[in-house]
């Protein structure tokens, strides 16, 4: 029994996404530490450690071949940067000009995608590591090749480990990313179930807002999974294992669309069926499906069979029985709401079928379009053109690149002005704290300072408690692993760990106590320079970008609606055009949520529109729910006299959304009232008795979308008024 429990615990540990990353870092750091002690040259450890750190920062997910190609590019960039620092260091004017230009160019490379942004950021960090090494030698150029060789050697050592790991465990990142998708999907379904609470007078606005925020987290997980799958597919056809994961990914997308669907205002259903258990049945079933998503994510992560169980099937039968009981009462006041309830039940039934089939992804449809949009540059010309288009002050990438270049120049000037001891840590702090927007910078600044103080305090205590150099080497190793395990999730702890690692490493070759105060002062100075740069140099206040973010949300919803109606004309098919329109609509919704979260971190004057933004987020996510319901039930419609009305109404609604987006973009007034839209809504709400269920659903959802336009118009008018 104990053996089985131990095996299960080890399996769960192996399945953690941070474990493999931490294990690679442990092997790399331990190997370097062992070499330093074996050769009795602890001074080798510091540059090798720093090279490992830079290489790990540059690492992004890829196939082993893609990772090898990225590693070669990374090592070339590292070598050029390190040698350039060594050669230019004695010439301050030329050095600072080259540093500023290099920083600007490297940040601009982030316009090409995440992979290039990671390599560019790591190259900038390694160049500052080179400055620290030269500064430690007093600027002497003898054996100028030694420091670059050690830095690049450490980077190559970790890079080779990464390539080997990717070759041996190619599918592990896919499993981790899909597990996260289904975990976030489970949280989304759980929050959606709360909207079905059968309670009168319930304030649903906070729940809708939290649901919209969770939608942003789910969209982020889906996007990350798509990129990882795209790296595994490349230009060829996916293998059997990747094909299985790809089907699970598409299933998650479809579940997301169905889960985000809204068939009627939930408060109306709760009021009408308050004395029935039907809403409770819907809520319970959705809660069980949320639990199933969590279990599916765990099964994918642990590579175990997924057992859906029988509870959900029984809950589905109970819901259908409750619905039949309501229909048998023939209450005319419930006619329209019962249709919405039937559509909701049908949607839940489809979710039930999809989750039940998740234990055998190979049985899912084979004729589905499995193409994914690859946004990476196709050629050098394409890459150059993408960067060129960002060379404008209106570009967020350009503003961040300019701020970074000016901040590093200012930091270089400060360290020479005050002759700071270990002054190049100022530049390193500036690079980490200087972020594209104020909210992210403010968060990083506080975490960096607090983490540095904690690390220095821990180092001061441990120096006295454990003076043995070998034990301090072990602490440095542990601190390095803790840094990498937490650098993306717990930055305060990661900063404390990396500070502790640096103290212990430098204590091997000198006096670690001498670093305590310089490290603190340099952190404060670097943080101050970064904060001033973000606050003063072309500041990226989210309130100024809010109209553009709102306009993009409306435009993406319009394109999504047009793609949905095309599917009703030709029949359901999850082709790339439809999936792209759906994903862009959800991405725009997530971008709005992220922008509003950043706005809350800004000074009070700059977040005056936050309340309007959050009210728009609730309205926008409700609108997206009605669109998702249309998309979830899409199918080829039989010819009917109402088709002309539906097509013209859908096009009118899409055109209105585009028009409102243009009003925001051009700063032209938004009309608060539209008599034509009111007339269209009334016409769509008049459902002829002879209309079949499919046409009824389309007409009802279009009517709900039309009813959303009036509050959207009113809110957008308030946004424009607040900005005048």
C-alpha positions as CSV (number, residue, x, y, z in Angstrom):
1,X,0.0,0.0,0.0
2,X,2.8,2.4,0.9
3,X,4.6,1.6,-2.3
4,X,1.5,2.3,-4.3
5,X,1.0,5.7,-2.5
6,X,4.7,6.6,-3.0
7,X,4.4,5.8,-6.7
8,X,1.2,7.8,-7.0
9,X,2.9,10.8,-5.2
10,X,5.9,10.6,-7.5
11,X,3.7,10.5,-10.5
12,X,1.8,13.6,-9.3
13,X,5.1,15.4,-8.7
14,X,6.3,14.5,-12.2
15,X,3.1,15.8,-13.6
16,X,3.6,19.3,-12.2
17,X,4.5,21.7,-14.9
18,X,7.2,23.4,-12.8
19,X,8.8,20.2,-11.7
20,X,10.6,19.4,-15.0
21,X,11.7,23.0,-15.3
22,X,13.1,23.0,-11.8
23,X,14.8,19.6,-12.3
24,X,16.6,20.9,-15.5
25,X,17.8,24.0,-13.6
26,X,18.9,21.8,-10.6
27,X,21.0,19.6,-12.9
28,X,22.5,22.6,-14.7
29,X,23.4,24.5,-11.5
30,X,24.6,21.4,-9.7
31,X,26.8,20.4,-12.6
32,X,28.4,23.9,-12.7
33,X,28.8,23.9,-8.9
34,X,30.5,20.5,-9.0
35,X,32.9,21.6,-11.8
36,X,33.9,24.7,-9.8
37,X,34.6,22.6,-6.7
38,X,36.4,19.8,-8.6
39,X,38.8,22.3,-10.3
40,X,39.0,24.3,-7.0
41,X,38.0,27.5,-8.9
42,X,34.8,28.8,-7.4
43,X,35.3,32.0,-9.4
44,X,34.1,30.1,-12.4
45,X,30.7,29.5,-10.8
46,X,29.4,33.0,-11.0
47,X,29.6,33.6,-14.8
48,X,28.5,30.0,-15.5
49,X,25.5,30.5,-13.2
50,X,24.6,33.8,-14.9
51,X,24.8,32.2,-18.3
52,X,22.4,29.4,-17.1
53,X,20.0,32.1,-15.9
54,X,20.0,34.0,-19.1
55,X,19.6,30.8,-21.2
56,X,16.6,29.7,-19.1
57,X,15.0,33.1,-19.4
58,X,15.4,32.8,-23.2
59,X,13.7,29.3,-23.2
60,X,10.3,29.0,-24.8
61,X,8.3,25.9,-25.6
62,X,9.1,24.2,-28.9
63,X,9.9,20.9,-30.5
64,X,13.5,19.7,-29.9
65,X,14.5,20.8,-33.4
66,X,12.9,24.2,-33.0
67,X,14.5,24.5,-29.5
68,X,17.9,23.6,-31.0
69,X,17.6,26.3,-33.7
70,X,16.5,28.9,-31.1
71,X,19.4,27.9,-28.9
72,X,21.9,28.5,-31.7
73,X,20.4,31.9,-32.4
74,X,20.4,32.7,-28.6
75,X,24.1,31.7,-28.2
76,X,25.1,33.8,-31.2
77,X,23.3,36.8,-29.7
78,X,24.8,36.2,-26.3
79,X,28.3,35.9,-27.8
80,X,28.0,39.2,-29.7
81,X,26.5,41.0,-26.7
82,X,29.2,39.8,-24.3
83,X,32.1,40.5,-26.6
84,X,30.7,44.0,-27.5
85,X,30.5,44.8,-23.8
86,X,34.1,43.7,-23.2
87,X,35.4,45.8,-26.2
88,X,33.4,48.9,-25.7
89,X,33.5,49.1,-21.9
90,X,36.6,51.4,-21.7
91,X,34.9,54.0,-24.0
92,X,32.0,55.4,-21.9
93,X,30.5,57.6,-24.6
94,X,30.5,54.9,-27.3
95,X,29.5,52.3,-24.7
96,X,26.3,54.1,-23.5
97,X,25.3,55.0,-27.1
98,X,25.7,51.4,-28.2
99,X,23.8,50.1,-25.1
100,X,20.9,52.4,-25.7
101,X,20.7,51.5,-29.4
102,X,21.0,47.8,-28.6
103,X,18.3,48.0,-25.9
104,X,15.9,49.8,-28.3
105,X,16.5,47.2,-31.1
106,X,16.2,44.2,-28.8
107,X,12.9,45.4,-27.3
108,X,11.5,46.1,-30.8
109,X,12.2,42.5,-31.7
110,X,9.4,41.6,-29.3
111,X,7.0,42.7,-32.1
112,X,7.9,39.4,-33.9
113,X,6.4,37.2,-31.2
114,X,7.0,35.6,-27.8
115,X,10.0,33.5,-28.9
116,X,11.9,36.5,-30.2
117,X,10.9,38.7,-27.2
118,X,12.3,36.0,-24.8
119,X,15.6,35.8,-26.7
120,X,15.9,39.6,-26.9
121,X,15.2,40.1,-23.2
122,X,17.7,37.4,-22.2
123,X,20.3,39.0,-24.5
124,X,19.8,42.3,-22.8
125,X,20.1,40.7,-19.3
126,X,23.2,38.8,-20.3
127,X,24.9,42.0,-21.6
128,X,24.4,43.5,-18.1
129,X,25.8,40.4,-16.5
130,X,28.8,41.0,-18.7
131,X,29.1,44.6,-17.4
132,X,29.0,43.3,-13.8
133,X,31.8,40.9,-14.6
134,X,34.0,43.5,-16.3
135,X,33.2,45.9,-13.4
136,X,34.4,43.2,-10.9
137,X,37.8,43.1,-12.7
138,X,38.0,46.9,-12.5
139,X,37.6,47.3,-16.3
140,X,40.8,45.5,-17.2
141,X,40.8,44.0,-20.7
142,X,43.3,41.2,-20.2
143,X,41.8,37.9,-21.4
144,X,38.7,39.8,-22.6
145,X,37.4,36.5,-24.1
146,X,37.3,34.7,-20.7
147,X,34.1,36.2,-19.3
148,X,32.1,35.9,-22.6
149,X,33.3,32.3,-23.0
150,X,32.1,31.4,-19.5
151,X,28.7,33.2,-19.9
152,X,28.0,31.6,-23.2
153,X,29.3,28.2,-21.9
154,X,26.8,28.3,-19.1
155,X,24.0,29.2,-21.5
156,X,25.0,26.4,-23.9
157,X,25.1,23.9,-21.0
158,X,21.5,24.7,-20.0
159,X,20.4,24.9,-23.6
160,X,21.7,21.4,-24.4
161,X,19.9,20.1,-21.4
162,X,16.7,21.8,-22.6
163,X,17.0,20.3,-26.1
164,X,17.6,16.8,-24.8
165,X,14.7,17.2,-22.4
166,X,12.4,18.3,-25.2
167,X,13.5,15.3,-27.3
168,X,12.9,12.8,-24.5
169,X,9.6,14.3,-23.2
170,X,8.2,16.0,-26.3
171,X,4.5,15.8,-25.2
172,X,4.9,16.9,-21.6
173,X,4.3,20.6,-22.3
174,X,1.2,19.7,-24.3
175,X,-0.2,17.7,-21.4
176,X,0.5,20.6,-19.0
177,X,-1.1,23.2,-21.2
178,X,-4.2,21.1,-21.9
179,X,-4.6,20.3,-18.3
180,X,-4.5,24.0,-17.5
181,X,-7.2,24.6,-20.2
182,X,-9.6,22.2,-18.6
183,X,-8.9,23.5,-15.1
184,X,-9.7,27.0,-16.2
185,X,-12.7,25.7,-18.1
186,X,-13.9,23.9,-14.9
187,X,-13.6,27.3,-13.0
188,X,-15.6,29.0,-15.8
189,X,-18.4,26.4,-15.7
190,X,-18.5,26.7,-11.9
191,X,-18.9,30.5,-12.1
192,X,-21.5,30.1,-14.8
193,X,-23.5,27.7,-12.6
194,X,-23.7,30.5,-10.0
195,X,-25.6,32.6,-12.5
196,X,-28.3,29.9,-12.5
197,X,-29.0,30.4,-8.8
198,X,-32.8,30.1,-8.4
199,X,-33.1,33.1,-6.1
200,X,-35.3,36.1,-6.7
201,X,-33.7,39.6,-6.5
202,X,-30.2,38.2,-6.7
203,X,-27.6,40.8,-7.7
204,X,-25.9,39.1,-10.7
205,X,-23.6,42.0,-11.7
206,X,-20.7,40.9,-9.5
207,X,-21.0,37.3,-10.7
208,X,-21.1,38.4,-14.3
209,X,-18.0,40.5,-13.8
210,X,-16.1,37.7,-12.2
211,X,-17.2,35.4,-15.0
212,X,-15.9,37.9,-17.6
213,X,-12.5,38.0,-15.7
214,X,-12.4,34.2,-15.6
215,X,-13.1,34.2,-19.4
216,X,-9.9,36.2,-19.8
217,X,-7.9,33.6,-17.9
218,X,-9.5,30.8,-19.9
219,X,-8.7,32.5,-23.2
220,X,-5.1,33.0,-22.1
221,X,-4.8,29.2,-21.4
222,X,-6.4,28.3,-24.8
223,X,-4.0,30.6,-26.6
224,X,-1.0,29.1,-24.8
225,X,-2.2,25.6,-25.6
226,X,-2.6,26.6,-29.3
227,X,1.0,27.8,-29.6
228,X,2.4,24.7,-28.0
229,X,0.4,22.4,-30.3
230,X,1.4,24.5,-33.3
231,X,5.1,24.0,-32.4
232,X,4.5,20.2,-32.3
233,X,2.6,20.2,-35.7
234,X,5.0,22.4,-37.7
235,X,4.4,22.3,-41.4
236,X,3.4,18.6,-41.5
237,X,0.5,16.5,-40.3
238,X,0.2,15.8,-36.6
239,X,1.2,12.3,-35.4
240,X,-1.3,10.1,-33.5
241,X,-0.5,11.4,-30.1
242,X,-0.5,15.1,-31.1
243,X,-3.7,14.5,-33.1
244,X,-5.3,13.1,-29.9
245,X,-4.3,16.2,-28.0
246,X,-5.5,18.5,-30.9
247,X,-8.9,16.9,-30.7
248,X,-9.1,17.6,-27.0
249,X,-8.1,21.2,-27.7
250,X,-10.9,21.6,-30.2
251,X,-13.3,20.0,-27.9
252,X,-12.3,22.5,-25.2
253,X,-13.0,25.3,-27.6
254,X,-16.4,24.0,-28.4
255,X,-17.2,23.5,-24.7
256,X,-16.1,27.1,-24.1
257,X,-18.5,28.4,-26.7
258,X,-21.4,26.4,-25.3
259,X,-20.5,27.3,-21.7
260,X,-20.4,31.0,-22.5
261,X,-23.8,30.8,-24.3
262,X,-26.8,32.7,-22.9
263,X,-30.3,31.8,-24.1
264,X,-32.3,34.2,-22.0
265,X,-31.8,36.7,-19.1
266,X,-31.2,34.3,-16.2
267,X,-33.2,36.5,-13.7
268,X,-36.3,36.1,-16.0
269,X,-35.9,32.3,-15.8
270,X,-35.4,32.3,-12.1
271,X,-38.5,34.5,-11.5
272,X,-40.8,32.4,-13.9
273,X,-39.7,29.0,-12.5
274,X,-39.1,30.0,-8.9
275,X,-41.5,27.3,-7.6
276,X,-39.9,24.6,-9.8
277,X,-36.7,22.7,-9.4
278,X,-35.7,23.1,-13.0
279,X,-33.1,25.9,-12.5
280,X,-31.6,24.0,-9.6
281,X,-31.3,21.0,-11.9
282,X,-29.5,23.1,-14.5
283,X,-27.2,24.5,-11.9
284,X,-26.4,21.1,-10.5
285,X,-25.7,19.6,-13.9
286,X,-23.4,22.5,-14.8
287,X,-21.6,22.1,-11.5
288,X,-21.0,18.3,-12.2
289,X,-19.7,19.2,-15.7
290,X,-17.3,21.7,-14.1
291,X,-16.1,18.9,-11.8
292,X,-15.7,16.7,-14.8
293,X,-13.5,19.3,-16.5
294,X,-11.2,19.4,-13.4
295,X,-11.0,15.6,-13.4
296,X,-10.3,15.5,-17.2
297,X,-7.5,18.0,-16.7
298,X,-6.0,15.9,-13.9
299,X,-6.3,12.7,-16.1
300,X,-4.4,14.5,-19.0
301,X,-1.7,15.7,-16.6
302,X,-1.2,12.3,-15.0
303,X,-1.7,10.4,-18.3
304,X,-4.4,8.3,-16.8
305,X,-7.8,7.2,-18.2
306,X,-10.7,9.6,-17.7
307,X,-13.7,8.2,-16.0
308,X,-16.7,10.5,-16.5
309,X,-18.9,8.6,-14.0
310,X,-22.7,8.3,-13.9
311,X,-23.7,11.2,-11.7
312,X,-24.0,13.7,-14.6
313,X,-26.0,11.3,-16.7
314,X,-28.5,10.9,-13.9
315,X,-28.6,14.7,-13.4
316,X,-29.3,15.1,-17.1
317,X,-32.2,12.7,-17.0
318,X,-33.6,14.5,-13.9
319,X,-33.4,17.8,-15.7
320,X,-35.2,16.5,-18.8
321,X,-37.9,15.0,-16.5
322,X,-38.3,18.4,-14.7
323,X,-38.6,20.1,-18.1
324,X,-41.2,17.7,-19.3
325,X,-43.2,18.3,-16.2
326,X,-43.2,22.0,-16.9
327,X,-44.2,21.5,-20.5
328,X,-47.1,19.2,-19.5
329,X,-48.7,22.1,-17.5
330,X,-49.3,24.1,-20.8
331,X,-48.9,27.5,-19.1
332,X,-49.1,30.1,-21.9
333,X,-47.1,32.6,-19.9
334,X,-44.2,30.3,-20.0
335,X,-44.2,29.7,-23.7
336,X,-41.2,31.8,-24.7
337,X,-39.2,31.1,-21.6
338,X,-39.7,27.3,-22.0
339,X,-38.2,27.6,-25.5
340,X,-35.2,29.2,-24.0
341,X,-35.1,26.6,-21.3
342,X,-35.3,23.8,-23.9
343,X,-32.4,25.4,-25.8
344,X,-30.4,25.6,-22.6
345,X,-31.1,21.9,-21.8
346,X,-30.1,20.9,-25.3
347,X,-26.9,22.8,-24.9
348,X,-26.2,21.1,-21.6
349,X,-27.0,17.7,-23.2
350,X,-24.4,18.4,-25.9
351,X,-21.8,19.3,-23.2
352,X,-22.7,16.0,-21.6
353,X,-22.0,14.0,-24.8
354,X,-18.7,15.8,-25.4
355,X,-17.4,15.2,-21.9
356,X,-18.6,11.6,-22.0
357,X,-16.6,11.1,-25.2
358,X,-13.4,12.7,-23.8
359,X,-12.1,9.3,-22.5
360,X,-11.6,8.3,-26.2
361,X,-10.5,11.4,-28.2
362,X,-9.7,9.2,-31.2
363,X,-13.4,8.5,-31.7
364,X,-14.1,12.3,-32.3
365,X,-14.7,13.5,-35.8
366,X,-11.9,13.0,-38.2
367,X,-13.2,15.4,-41.0
368,X,-12.7,18.5,-38.9
369,X,-10.5,21.3,-40.1
370,X,-7.4,21.0,-37.8
371,X,-5.4,23.9,-39.2
372,X,-4.1,26.5,-36.8
373,X,-3.1,30.0,-37.5
374,X,0.7,30.5,-37.2
375,X,1.4,34.2,-36.5
376,X,5.2,33.9,-36.6
377,X,7.0,35.7,-39.4
378,X,7.4,33.7,-42.6
379,X,10.6,35.4,-43.9
380,X,13.2,38.0,-43.1
381,X,11.2,40.5,-45.2
382,X,8.1,39.7,-43.2
383,X,9.9,40.1,-39.9
384,X,11.5,43.5,-41.0
385,X,8.1,44.7,-42.2
386,X,6.4,43.8,-38.8
387,X,9.1,45.7,-36.9
388,X,8.9,48.7,-39.3
389,X,5.2,49.0,-38.8
390,X,5.8,49.3,-35.0
391,X,8.2,52.2,-35.4
392,X,5.7,54.9,-34.5
393,X,4.9,56.6,-31.2
394,X,1.4,55.1,-31.3
395,X,2.9,51.7,-31.0
396,X,3.1,50.2,-27.5
397,X,6.2,48.3,-28.4
398,X,8.0,51.5,-29.6
399,X,7.1,53.4,-26.5
400,X,8.4,50.6,-24.3
401,X,11.6,50.3,-26.3
402,X,12.2,54.0,-26.1
403,X,11.6,54.0,-22.3
404,X,14.0,51.1,-21.9
405,X,16.8,52.8,-23.9
406,X,16.4,56.1,-22.0
407,X,16.1,54.4,-18.6
408,X,19.4,52.4,-19.1
409,X,21.1,55.6,-20.3
410,X,20.0,57.4,-17.2
411,X,21.0,54.5,-15.0
412,X,24.5,54.5,-16.6
413,X,24.8,58.2,-15.9
414,X,23.7,57.8,-12.3
415,X,26.2,55.0,-11.5
416,X,29.0,57.1,-12.9
417,X,27.8,60.3,-11.2
418,X,27.7,58.8,-7.7
419,X,30.4,56.1,-8.4
420,X,28.1,53.5,-6.9
421,X,29.8,50.3,-5.7
422,X,28.5,47.3,-7.7
423,X,26.7,50.0,-9.7
424,X,25.7,47.9,-12.7
425,X,23.1,46.2,-10.5
426,X,21.2,49.5,-11.1
427,X,20.9,48.6,-14.7
428,X,19.8,45.1,-14.0
429,X,17.0,46.3,-11.7
430,X,15.9,48.8,-14.3
431,X,15.5,46.1,-16.9
432,X,13.4,43.9,-14.7
433,X,11.2,46.7,-13.3
434,X,10.7,48.8,-16.4
435,X,7.4,47.3,-17.9
436,X,5.2,48.2,-20.8
437,X,2.5,49.8,-18.6
438,X,2.3,51.5,-15.3
439,X,0.3,48.8,-13.5
440,X,2.8,46.0,-14.3
441,X,5.7,48.3,-13.4
442,X,4.1,49.2,-10.1
443,X,3.6,45.6,-9.2
444,X,7.1,44.6,-10.2
445,X,8.6,47.5,-8.4
446,X,7.1,46.6,-5.0
447,X,7.8,42.9,-5.4
448,X,11.4,43.6,-6.5
449,X,12.1,45.9,-3.5
450,X,10.4,43.6,-0.9
451,X,12.1,40.5,-2.4
452,X,15.5,42.1,-2.3
453,X,15.1,43.2,1.3
454,X,14.0,39.7,2.3
455,X,16.9,38.1,0.4
456,X,19.5,40.4,1.9
457,X,18.1,39.8,5.4
458,X,18.2,36.0,4.9
459,X,21.7,36.2,3.4
460,X,23.0,38.3,6.4
461,X,21.5,35.7,8.8
462,X,22.7,32.6,6.9
463,X,26.3,33.9,6.5
464,X,26.7,33.8,10.3
465,X,24.8,30.6,10.9
466,X,26.4,28.6,8.1
467,X,30.0,29.8,7.4
468,X,31.0,26.6,5.6
469,X,31.6,27.4,1.9
470,X,30.3,24.0,0.7
471,X,27.1,24.5,2.6
472,X,26.7,28.0,1.2
473,X,27.2,26.5,-2.3
474,X,24.3,24.2,-1.6
475,X,22.2,27.2,-0.4
476,X,23.1,29.0,-3.7
477,X,22.0,26.0,-5.7
478,X,18.7,25.8,-3.8
479,X,18.1,29.5,-4.1
480,X,18.6,29.3,-7.9
481,X,16.1,26.5,-8.3
482,X,13.6,28.5,-6.1
483,X,14.1,31.5,-8.4
484,X,13.2,29.6,-11.5
485,X,10.3,27.8,-10.0
486,X,8.6,31.0,-8.9
487,X,9.8,33.8,-11.3
488,X,6.5,33.8,-13.3
489,X,4.1,33.3,-10.4
490,X,5.7,34.6,-7.1
491,X,8.1,37.3,-8.1
492,X,8.7,38.5,-4.6
493,X,9.9,35.0,-3.5
494,X,11.9,34.7,-6.8
495,X,13.6,38.0,-6.2
496,X,14.5,37.0,-2.6
497,X,15.9,33.7,-4.0
498,X,18.0,35.2,-6.7
499,X,19.4,37.8,-4.3
500,X,20.3,35.0,-1.9
501,X,22.0,33.1,-4.7
502,X,24.1,36.1,-5.8
503,X,25.2,36.8,-2.2
504,X,26.3,33.2,-1.7
505,X,28.1,33.0,-5.0
506,X,30.0,36.2,-4.5
507,X,30.8,35.1,-0.9
508,X,32.7,32.2,-2.4
509,X,35.2,34.5,-4.1
510,X,35.1,37.6,-1.9
511,X,33.2,39.3,0.9
512,X,29.5,38.7,0.6
513,X,28.8,41.2,3.4
514,X,30.1,43.9,1.2
515,X,27.3,43.3,-1.2
516,X,24.4,43.8,1.2
517,X,24.1,47.6,1.2
518,X,25.2,48.2,-2.4
519,X,22.6,45.7,-3.6
520,X,19.9,47.4,-1.6
521,X,20.9,50.9,-2.8
522,X,21.2,49.8,-6.4
523,X,17.8,48.1,-6.3
524,X,16.2,51.3,-5.0
525,X,18.0,53.5,-7.6
526,X,17.2,51.1,-10.5
527,X,13.5,50.9,-9.4
528,X,13.3,54.7,-9.1
529,X,14.7,55.2,-12.6
530,X,12.4,52.6,-14.1
531,X,9.3,54.2,-12.4
532,X,10.2,57.7,-13.6
533,X,10.7,56.3,-17.2
534,X,7.3,54.6,-17.2
535,X,5.6,57.6,-15.6
536,X,7.2,60.4,-17.8
537,X,8.3,58.9,-21.1
538,X,5.3,58.5,-23.4
539,X,3.3,56.9,-20.6
540,X,1.0,54.1,-21.6
541,X,-2.1,55.0,-19.5
542,X,-4.8,52.5,-20.0
543,X,-7.6,55.1,-19.8
544,X,-6.2,56.7,-22.9
545,X,-6.4,53.4,-24.7
546,X,-9.8,52.5,-23.5
547,X,-11.8,53.8,-26.5
548,X,-9.6,51.7,-28.9
549,X,-10.0,48.6,-26.7
550,X,-13.8,49.1,-26.6
551,X,-13.9,49.6,-30.3
552,X,-11.9,46.5,-31.0
553,X,-14.3,44.5,-28.8
554,X,-17.3,45.7,-30.8
555,X,-15.6,45.1,-34.2
556,X,-14.6,41.5,-33.2
557,X,-18.1,40.8,-32.1
558,X,-19.4,42.0,-35.5
559,X,-17.1,39.7,-37.4
560,X,-18.1,36.8,-35.1
561,X,-21.8,37.4,-35.9
562,X,-21.2,37.5,-39.6
563,X,-19.2,34.2,-39.5
564,X,-22.0,32.6,-37.4
565,X,-24.7,33.6,-40.0
566,X,-22.5,32.2,-42.8
567,X,-22.6,28.9,-41.0
568,X,-26.4,29.0,-40.7
569,X,-26.4,29.4,-44.5
570,X,-23.9,26.6,-45.3
571,X,-24.1,24.3,-42.3
572,X,-22.0,23.8,-39.3
573,X,-18.2,23.5,-39.9
574,X,-15.5,24.5,-37.4
575,X,-13.2,25.8,-40.1
576,X,-10.3,28.2,-39.5
577,X,-12.2,31.3,-40.5
578,X,-15.0,30.6,-38.0
579,X,-12.6,29.6,-35.2
580,X,-10.5,32.6,-35.8
581,X,-13.5,35.0,-35.6
582,X,-14.6,33.2,-32.4
583,X,-11.2,33.4,-30.8
584,X,-10.7,37.0,-31.7
585,X,-14.0,37.9,-30.1
586,X,-13.0,36.2,-26.9
587,X,-9.4,37.6,-27.1
588,X,-10.9,41.1,-27.4
589,X,-13.1,40.4,-24.3
590,X,-10.0,39.2,-22.4
591,X,-7.9,42.2,-23.5
592,X,-10.6,44.5,-22.1
593,X,-10.6,42.7,-18.8
594,X,-6.8,42.8,-18.7
595,X,-6.7,46.5,-19.6
596,X,-9.2,47.3,-16.8
597,X,-7.2,45.4,-14.3
598,X,-4.1,47.4,-15.2
599,X,-6.1,50.6,-15.0
600,X,-7.0,49.9,-11.4
601,X,-3.2,50.0,-10.6
602,X,-2.8,53.5,-12.1
603,X,-3.0,56.9,-10.2
604,X,-6.5,58.0,-9.3
605,X,-6.8,60.7,-12.0
606,X,-6.0,58.1,-14.7
607,X,-8.6,55.5,-13.6
608,X,-11.6,57.8,-13.6
609,X,-13.2,55.7,-16.5
610,X,-12.7,52.4,-14.7
611,X,-16.3,52.1,-13.6
612,X,-17.6,52.8,-17.1
613,X,-15.1,50.2,-18.4
614,X,-16.3,47.5,-16.0
615,X,-19.9,48.2,-16.8
616,X,-19.1,47.9,-20.5
617,X,-17.2,44.6,-19.8
618,X,-20.4,43.1,-18.3
619,X,-22.5,44.3,-21.2
620,X,-19.9,43.1,-23.7
621,X,-19.6,39.7,-22.1
622,X,-23.4,39.3,-22.1
623,X,-23.5,40.2,-25.8
624,X,-20.7,37.6,-26.4
625,X,-22.9,35.1,-24.5
626,X,-25.8,35.7,-26.9
627,X,-23.4,35.3,-29.9
628,X,-22.0,32.1,-28.4
629,X,-25.5,30.7,-28.1
630,X,-26.0,31.4,-31.8
631,X,-22.7,29.7,-32.6
632,X,-23.3,26.7,-30.3
633,X,-26.6,25.9,-32.1
634,X,-25.5,26.7,-35.6
635,X,-26.7,24.4,-38.3
636,X,-28.0,24.7,-41.9
637,X,-31.6,26.2,-41.7
638,X,-34.4,24.9,-43.8
639,X,-35.9,27.4,-46.2
640,X,-38.4,29.6,-44.5
641,X,-40.2,32.9,-45.1
642,X,-38.4,34.4,-42.0
643,X,-34.9,33.9,-43.6
644,X,-34.9,37.4,-45.2
645,X,-35.7,39.0,-41.8
646,X,-33.0,37.0,-40.0
647,X,-30.3,37.7,-42.6
648,X,-31.1,41.4,-42.9
649,X,-31.4,41.8,-39.1
650,X,-28.0,40.0,-38.5
651,X,-26.3,42.2,-41.0
652,X,-27.9,45.3,-39.5
653,X,-26.7,44.3,-36.0
654,X,-23.2,43.6,-37.3
655,X,-23.1,46.9,-39.2
656,X,-24.3,48.8,-36.0
657,X,-21.5,47.2,-33.9
658,X,-19.0,48.3,-36.6
659,X,-20.5,51.8,-36.7
660,X,-20.3,52.1,-32.9
661,X,-16.6,51.0,-33.1
662,X,-16.0,53.6,-35.7
663,X,-17.6,56.3,-33.6
664,X,-15.2,55.4,-30.7
665,X,-12.2,55.3,-33.0
666,X,-13.0,58.6,-34.7
667,X,-14.3,60.3,-31.6
668,X,-17.6,61.1,-33.3
669,X,-20.7,61.3,-31.2
670,X,-22.7,58.1,-30.5
671,X,-26.4,58.4,-30.8
672,X,-28.0,57.4,-27.5
673,X,-31.4,56.4,-29.0
674,X,-32.3,54.5,-32.2
675,X,-35.9,54.1,-33.2
676,X,-35.0,51.7,-36.0
677,X,-33.3,49.4,-33.5
678,X,-36.2,49.5,-31.2
679,X,-38.6,48.6,-34.1
680,X,-36.3,45.8,-35.2
681,X,-36.2,44.4,-31.7
682,X,-40.0,44.3,-31.4
683,X,-40.2,42.7,-34.9
684,X,-37.7,40.0,-33.9
685,X,-39.6,39.3,-30.6
686,X,-42.8,38.5,-32.5
687,X,-42.3,34.8,-33.1
688,X,-44.9,33.2,-35.4
689,X,-46.4,30.0,-34.0
690,X,-45.5,28.1,-37.2
691,X,-41.8,28.9,-36.9
692,X,-39.6,25.8,-36.3
693,X,-37.3,25.6,-33.2
694,X,-34.1,26.4,-35.1
695,X,-35.5,29.6,-36.7
696,X,-37.1,30.5,-33.3
697,X,-33.7,30.2,-31.6
698,X,-31.9,32.4,-34.1
699,X,-34.7,35.0,-34.1
700,X,-34.8,35.1,-30.3
701,X,-31.0,35.4,-29.9
702,X,-30.9,38.2,-32.5
703,X,-33.6,40.0,-30.5
704,X,-31.6,39.7,-27.3
705,X,-28.5,41.1,-29.2
706,X,-30.6,43.9,-30.5
707,X,-31.8,44.7,-27.0
708,X,-28.2,45.0,-25.9
709,X,-27.5,47.9,-28.3
710,X,-29.5,50.5,-26.3
711,X,-27.5,50.1,-23.1
712,X,-24.3,49.9,-25.1
713,X,-25.1,53.2,-26.9
714,X,-25.9,54.9,-23.6
715,X,-22.7,53.6,-22.0
716,X,-20.5,54.6,-24.9
717,X,-22.0,58.1,-24.9
718,X,-21.0,58.4,-21.3
719,X,-17.5,57.2,-22.1
720,X,-17.2,59.9,-24.8
721,X,-18.7,62.5,-22.5
722,X,-16.2,61.6,-19.7
723,X,-13.3,62.2,-22.0
724,X,-14.3,65.7,-23.2
